[in-house]
Amino acid sequence: MRLPTEVRPLLKRPLGKLFSNMAAAVEHIQRLRPVRLIAVGDVVAAELLAAGLKPDLMIVDFKVMRAPVDDKTRRAIDAHRIHTVRVRNPAGTVTPELCNAFESIQLPAKIIVEGEEDLATLPAVLTAPIGSVVAYGQPKEGMVLVEVTERKKREFQELFELFEKGHVLGKTSRSKLDATQA
Protein backbone atom coordinates (compact mmCIF):
# COMPACT_ATOMS: atom_id res chain seq x y z
CA MET A 1 0.00 0.00 0.00
CA ARG A 2 1.30 3.42 -0.92
CA LEU A 3 1.08 6.48 1.31
CA PRO A 4 -0.88 9.16 -0.58
CA THR A 5 0.77 12.59 -0.67
CA GLU A 6 -2.18 14.23 1.10
CA VAL A 7 -1.84 11.85 4.08
CA ARG A 8 1.88 12.49 4.66
CA PRO A 9 1.35 15.51 6.97
CA LEU A 10 -0.68 13.31 9.37
CA LEU A 11 2.36 11.08 9.86
CA LYS A 12 4.83 13.93 10.38
CA ARG A 13 3.51 14.59 13.88
CA PRO A 14 4.36 12.29 16.81
CA LEU A 15 1.75 9.51 17.12
CA GLY A 16 2.59 8.88 20.77
CA LYS A 17 4.55 10.57 23.55
CA LEU A 18 7.67 12.39 22.29
CA PHE A 19 10.87 12.25 24.36
CA SER A 20 13.75 14.52 23.41
CA ASN A 21 15.81 12.96 26.22
CA MET A 22 16.78 9.30 25.74
CA ALA A 23 17.24 8.64 29.46
CA ALA A 24 13.69 9.87 30.14
CA ALA A 25 12.33 7.61 27.37
CA VAL A 26 14.15 4.58 28.79
CA GLU A 27 12.92 5.39 32.30
CA HIS A 28 9.35 5.69 30.98
CA ILE A 29 9.60 2.30 29.25
CA GLN A 30 10.95 0.71 32.43
CA ARG A 31 8.08 2.19 34.45
CA LEU A 32 5.51 0.88 31.97
CA ARG A 33 6.93 -2.66 31.96
CA PRO A 34 5.45 -3.41 28.52
CA VAL A 35 4.35 -6.92 27.58
CA ARG A 36 6.28 -6.41 24.33
CA LEU A 37 8.85 -3.78 23.33
CA ILE A 38 9.10 -3.03 19.62
CA ALA A 39 11.77 -0.73 18.15
CA VAL A 40 11.21 0.78 14.71
CA GLY A 41 14.35 2.39 13.31
CA ASP A 42 18.06 1.85 13.58
CA VAL A 43 18.95 4.63 16.02
CA VAL A 44 16.03 3.77 18.32
CA ALA A 45 16.98 0.07 18.32
CA ALA A 46 20.66 0.84 19.01
CA GLU A 47 19.83 3.35 21.77
CA LEU A 48 17.49 0.91 23.52
CA LEU A 49 20.13 -1.84 23.34
CA ALA A 50 22.79 0.56 24.69
CA ALA A 51 20.47 1.36 27.62
CA GLY A 52 20.21 -2.34 28.46
CA LEU A 53 16.72 -2.84 27.06
CA LYS A 54 16.28 -5.73 24.64
CA PRO A 55 13.43 -5.11 22.22
CA ASP A 56 11.31 -8.17 21.46
CA LEU A 57 11.16 -6.98 17.86
CA MET A 58 13.42 -4.58 15.96
CA ILE A 59 12.64 -3.23 12.49
CA VAL A 60 15.70 -1.70 10.84
CA ASP A 61 16.95 -0.75 7.38
CA PHE A 62 20.55 0.28 8.23
CA LYS A 63 19.77 3.84 7.16
CA VAL A 64 19.11 7.11 8.98
CA MET A 65 17.43 9.89 7.03
CA ARG A 66 18.10 7.80 3.87
CA ALA A 67 21.88 7.71 4.51
CA PRO A 68 23.78 4.63 5.75
CA VAL A 69 23.93 4.29 9.55
CA ASP A 70 27.22 4.88 11.30
CA ASP A 71 29.41 1.91 12.21
CA LYS A 72 28.58 2.08 15.93
CA THR A 73 24.83 1.82 15.27
CA ARG A 74 25.33 -0.99 12.75
CA ARG A 75 27.55 -2.95 15.16
CA ALA A 76 25.03 -2.59 18.00
CA ILE A 77 22.20 -3.94 15.83
CA ASP A 78 24.32 -6.73 14.35
CA ALA A 79 25.60 -7.76 17.80
CA HIS A 80 22.05 -8.38 19.01
CA ARG A 81 21.85 -11.94 17.69
CA ILE A 82 18.23 -12.93 17.34
CA HIS A 83 16.07 -14.54 14.67
CA THR A 84 16.25 -12.37 11.55
CA VAL A 85 13.83 -11.96 8.65
CA ARG A 86 14.56 -9.89 5.55
CA VAL A 87 11.77 -8.13 3.65
CA ARG A 88 11.40 -5.64 0.84
CA ASN A 89 9.51 -2.43 1.50
CA PRO A 90 10.06 0.57 -0.82
CA ALA A 91 9.93 4.13 0.54
CA GLY A 92 6.43 5.47 1.16
CA THR A 93 4.83 2.02 1.27
CA VAL A 94 3.74 -0.77 3.58
CA THR A 95 4.06 -3.98 1.55
CA PRO A 96 2.26 -7.28 2.07
CA GLU A 97 5.69 -8.81 2.70
CA LEU A 98 6.29 -6.44 5.64
CA CYS A 99 2.79 -7.01 7.04
CA ASN A 100 3.20 -10.78 6.76
CA ALA A 101 6.50 -10.59 8.66
CA PHE A 102 4.72 -8.91 11.59
CA GLU A 103 1.97 -11.52 11.55
CA SER A 104 4.18 -14.61 11.42
CA ILE A 105 7.51 -13.79 13.07
CA GLN A 106 8.81 -15.77 16.05
CA LEU A 107 10.01 -13.45 18.83
CA PRO A 108 12.52 -12.19 19.75
CA ALA A 109 13.37 -11.13 16.23
CA LYS A 110 14.78 -8.54 13.90
CA ILE A 111 13.16 -7.51 10.62
CA ILE A 112 15.74 -6.11 8.23
CA VAL A 113 14.07 -4.02 5.55
CA GLU A 114 15.49 -3.61 2.09
CA GLY A 115 14.08 -0.21 1.21
CA GLU A 116 12.62 1.82 4.06
CA GLU A 117 11.13 0.99 7.47
CA ASP A 118 9.74 4.44 8.27
CA LEU A 119 6.07 3.40 7.97
CA ALA A 120 6.55 0.10 9.83
CA THR A 121 5.23 1.76 12.99
CA LEU A 122 1.69 1.36 11.62
CA PRO A 123 1.68 -2.46 11.32
CA ALA A 124 3.82 -2.67 14.48
CA VAL A 125 1.07 -1.03 16.54
CA LEU A 126 -1.72 -2.88 14.76
CA THR A 127 -0.20 -6.32 15.41
CA ALA A 128 1.20 -5.70 18.91
CA PRO A 129 -0.67 -7.00 21.94
CA ILE A 130 -2.36 -4.50 24.24
CA GLY A 131 0.16 -3.34 26.82
CA SER A 132 3.06 -3.22 24.35
CA VAL A 133 5.20 -0.19 23.61
CA VAL A 134 6.30 0.70 20.08
CA ALA A 135 9.28 3.06 20.00
CA TYR A 136 10.24 4.96 16.86
CA GLY A 137 12.35 7.96 15.95
CA GLN A 138 10.92 11.39 15.25
CA PRO A 139 13.50 13.01 12.93
CA LYS A 140 15.52 15.74 14.63
CA GLU A 141 13.23 15.66 17.69
CA GLY A 142 13.75 12.43 19.61
CA MET A 143 12.00 9.16 20.35
CA VAL A 144 8.25 8.57 20.28
CA LEU A 145 6.72 5.92 22.52
CA VAL A 146 3.33 4.54 21.52
CA GLU A 147 1.55 2.72 24.33
CA VAL A 148 -0.61 0.13 22.59
CA THR A 149 -4.24 0.31 23.72
CA GLU A 150 -7.50 -0.50 21.96
CA ARG A 151 -7.97 3.22 21.33
CA LYS A 152 -4.46 3.56 19.85
CA LYS A 153 -5.07 0.53 17.61
CA ARG A 154 -8.28 2.15 16.29
CA GLU A 155 -6.42 5.42 15.64
CA PHE A 156 -3.67 3.58 13.73
CA GLN A 157 -6.20 1.50 11.77
CA GLU A 158 -7.91 4.74 10.68
CA LEU A 159 -4.54 6.10 9.50
CA PHE A 160 -3.74 2.84 7.73
CA GLU A 161 -7.08 2.92 5.92
CA LEU A 162 -6.08 6.25 4.35
CA PHE A 163 -3.43 4.44 2.31
CA GLU A 164 -4.18 3.51 -1.28
CA LYS A 165 -5.83 0.14 -1.99
CA GLY A 166 -3.96 -2.97 -1.03
CA HIS A 167 -3.01 -5.36 1.68
CA VAL A 168 -4.11 -4.46 5.21
CA LEU A 169 -2.71 -6.99 7.66
CA GLY A 170 -4.12 -10.12 6.14
CA LYS A 171 -7.08 -8.66 4.27
CA THR A 172 -7.76 -6.44 1.31
CA SER A 173 -9.60 -3.24 2.05
CA ARG A 174 -10.92 -0.22 0.29
CA SER A 175 -9.45 2.94 1.76
CA LYS A 176 -11.53 5.81 3.08
CA LEU A 177 -10.03 7.98 0.36
CA ASP A 178 -11.28 5.60 -2.32
CA ALA A 179 -14.72 5.51 -0.70
CA THR A 180 -14.98 9.31 -0.70
CA GLN A 181 -13.89 9.52 -4.33
CA ALA A 182 -16.28 6.79 -5.59
ChimeraX attribute file (.defattr): number of C-alpha atoms within 10 A of each C-alpha:
attribute: neighborCount
match mode: 1-to-1
recipient: residues
	/A:1	18
	/A:2	15
	/A:3	19
	/A:4	13
	/A:5	9
	/A:6	9
	/A:7	14
	/A:8	12
	/A:9	8
	/A:10	10
	/A:11	12
	/A:12	10
	/A:13	11
	/A:14	19
	/A:15	19
	/A:16	17
	/A:17	12
	/A:18	19
	/A:19	19
	/A:20	13
	/A:21	11
	/A:22	15
	/A:23	13
	/A:24	12
	/A:25	20
	/A:26	19
	/A:27	11
	/A:28	13
	/A:29	20
	/A:30	11
	/A:31	9
	/A:32	13
	/A:33	12
	/A:34	17
	/A:35	13
	/A:36	18
	/A:37	23
	/A:38	28
	/A:39	29
	/A:40	24
	/A:41	25
	/A:42	25
	/A:43	24
	/A:44	24
	/A:45	27
	/A:46	26
	/A:47	19
	/A:48	21
	/A:49	17
	/A:50	13
	/A:51	12
	/A:52	10
	/A:53	15
	/A:54	17
	/A:55	24
	/A:56	16
	/A:57	25
	/A:58	28
	/A:59	30
	/A:60	28
	/A:61	24
	/A:62	23
	/A:63	20
	/A:64	17
	/A:65	10
	/A:66	11
	/A:67	8
	/A:68	12
	/A:69	16
	/A:70	13
	/A:71	10
	/A:72	11
	/A:73	20
	/A:74	18
	/A:75	12
	/A:76	18
	/A:77	22
	/A:78	12
	/A:79	11
	/A:80	16
	/A:81	11
	/A:82	16
	/A:83	13
	/A:84	16
	/A:85	15
	/A:86	16
	/A:87	20
	/A:88	17
	/A:89	24
	/A:90	15
	/A:91	15
	/A:92	18
	/A:93	20
	/A:94	28
	/A:95	20
	/A:96	19
	/A:97	15
	/A:98	24
	/A:99	22
	/A:100	16
	/A:101	16
	/A:102	20
	/A:103	16
	/A:104	8
	/A:105	15
	/A:106	15
	/A:107	14
	/A:108	17
	/A:109	19
	/A:110	26
	/A:111	21
	/A:112	21
	/A:113	21
	/A:114	16
	/A:115	18
	/A:116	25
	/A:117	27
	/A:118	24
	/A:119	20
	/A:120	23
	/A:121	22
	/A:122	20
	/A:123	22
	/A:124	27
	/A:125	25
	/A:126	24
	/A:127	14
	/A:128	20
	/A:129	16
	/A:130	18
	/A:131	16
	/A:132	21
	/A:133	27
	/A:134	26
	/A:135	29
	/A:136	28
	/A:137	23
	/A:138	19
	/A:139	11
	/A:140	8
	/A:141	12
	/A:142	16
	/A:143	25
	/A:144	22
	/A:145	23
	/A:146	20
	/A:147	23
	/A:148	24
	/A:149	17
	/A:150	13
	/A:151	11
	/A:152	17
	/A:153	21
	/A:154	13
	/A:155	15
	/A:156	19
	/A:157	16
	/A:158	13
	/A:159	17
	/A:160	22
	/A:161	18
	/A:162	19
	/A:163	27
	/A:164	18
	/A:165	17
	/A:166	17
	/A:167	18
	/A:168	22
	/A:169	21
	/A:170	10
	/A:171	8
	/A:172	10
	/A:173	14
	/A:174	15
	/A:175	18
	/A:176	17
	/A:177	15
	/A:178	13
	/A:179	8
	/A:180	7
	/A:181	6
	/A:182	6
